[in-house]
Amino acid sequence: MFRVTIRGAFEELGEDDREALRTAVDSFQVGFTEAGTFTCDQSFSAFTFRCQVPAEEPDDGEREATERAIAALTAQGYPHRILRIGVTDMRNIKIRRKGARR
């Protein structure tokens, strides 16, 4: 499982796009989902898109996760420019449990 964060800027949003985003952003819970979620500033210029991407093959890497996250962002239909992408491979995360010392 990968968690991908895409920071970007909207480009040339029409009033219909702005209204759809306003409604969507108000109803979104901030978090990582397979469809992806937006958070953005009130002027709808900058945004953060969070997407959870399952590893389809055991050897899937950041490149494949990035491609699928960009596809999910593009599927949202808003004109945008990508500024930065961060990928976390959740398979590499170690959880330390309190009191688990021996």
NORRASUL-V677583 format. One line per field, one symbol per residue. phi: phi as a letter, one per 20 degrees, with the letter a starting at -180 (. if undefined). psi: psi as a letter, one per 30 degrees, with the letter a starting at -180 (. if undefined). burial: + if it has 16 or more other C-alpha atoms within 10 Angstrom, else -. Layout:
BEGIN
phi->???
psi->???
burial->???
END
This chain:
BEGIN
phi->.ddddddbcfclfefffffffgffffefefrecffncdcbffelddbcddbdcfffcgdgcfffffffffffffffnefbcedbcccdeffeeddeefmefd
psi->kkkkkkkakkkhkleeeeeeeeeeeefkkklklefkkkkllffhellkkkkkjkjelfgkaeeeeeeeeeeeeeffgkklkkekkkkkjffgkkkkkkggl.
burial->++++++++++----------+---+------+---+++++---+-++++++++-+------+-+++-+++-++----+-+------+-+-------------
END
